[in-house]
Amino acid sequence: MIEIPTSADVFPVVFDEKIRFSDTDRQGHVNNVCFSFFYEAGRAAVVLDQEGLLDPDCFFVIVSTTINFVGELHYPGTVAVAGGIERVGRSSISVRQALFQDGRCVSHSFSTMAQVNMLTRKSQTLSESARKIFTGLTLSGTETHQSRS
């Protein structure tokens, strides 16, 4: 059983996203598909907003992702997008995220992302500087370690 996060405070990266009217469905709450957009913005904050993270000709791609829905998200308002690194592998990272509205967790997600060289189309080992950056974004109580991924 996956534990539901109780607070955004345990995550090293947290920011607010505005909920748009177009995010809602006929029942008046945010459509579940829109949750993935919020998570994408959160992953981008981890891998795109960090100076010196990407190796030349490299980018991060999603290998797998899961989203668990535990509550409704409502318009109007904002959603707190929280995230952090749970594991650092050889060429990949595992990202744990959660969405909060009014201090209440409405969803949590787990994704694995791999660094891929765009020229060779193959995974590329993370640089030491990338490892250092990711270690600084590690969730409290989790470890980083060398793995085969």
WOPEDA-V794603 format. One record per backbone hydrogen bond with DSSP energy under -0.5 kcal/mol. CO is the residue of the C=O (numbers start at 1). NH is the residue of the N-H. If there is no record, write none. Layout:
co: [CO | CO]
nh: [NH | NH]
This chain:
co: [7 | 8 | 10 | 12 | 13 | 15 | 17 | 18 | 19 | 20 | 21 | 23 | 25 | 28 | 29 | 31 | 31 | 32 | 32 | 33 | 33 | 34 | 35 | 36 | 37 | 38 | 39 | 40 | 41 | 42 | 43 | 44 | 44 | 49 | 50 | 55 | 57 | 57 | 59 | 61 | 64 | 66 | 67 | 68 | 68 | 73 | 77 | 79 | 79 | 80 | 80 | 81 | 82 | 83 | 84 | 85 | 87 | 87 | 88 | 90 | 91 | 92 | 93 | 94 | 94 | 95 | 96 | 97 | 98 | 99 | 99 | 100 | 101 | 104 | 106 | 106 | 107 | 108 | 109 | 110 | 111 | 112 | 112 | 113 | 114 | 114 | 115 | 116 | 116 | 117 | 117 | 122 | 127 | 128 | 129 | 130 | 131 | 132 | 133 | 134 | 135 | 137 | 139]
nh: [10 | 11 | 140 | 14 | 83 | 81 | 79 | 20 | 77 | 23 | 24 | 31 | 28 | 75 | 25 | 34 | 35 | 35 | 36 | 36 | 37 | 38 | 39 | 40 | 41 | 42 | 43 | 44 | 45 | 46 | 47 | 48 | 49 | 51 | 53 | 58 | 118 | 119 | 116 | 114 | 112 | 110 | 69 | 70 | 108 | 30 | 19 | 17 | 81 | 82 | 100 | 15 | 98 | 13 | 96 | 139 | 89 | 94 | 145 | 126 | 115 | 89 | 113 | 86 | 87 | 111 | 84 | 109 | 82 | 106 | 107 | 80 | 104 | 101 | 70 | 71 | 99 | 68 | 97 | 66 | 95 | 63 | 64 | 93 | 61 | 116 | 124 | 59 | 118 | 121 | 122 | 117 | 131 | 132 | 133 | 134 | 135 | 136 | 137 | 137 | 138 | 85 | 142]
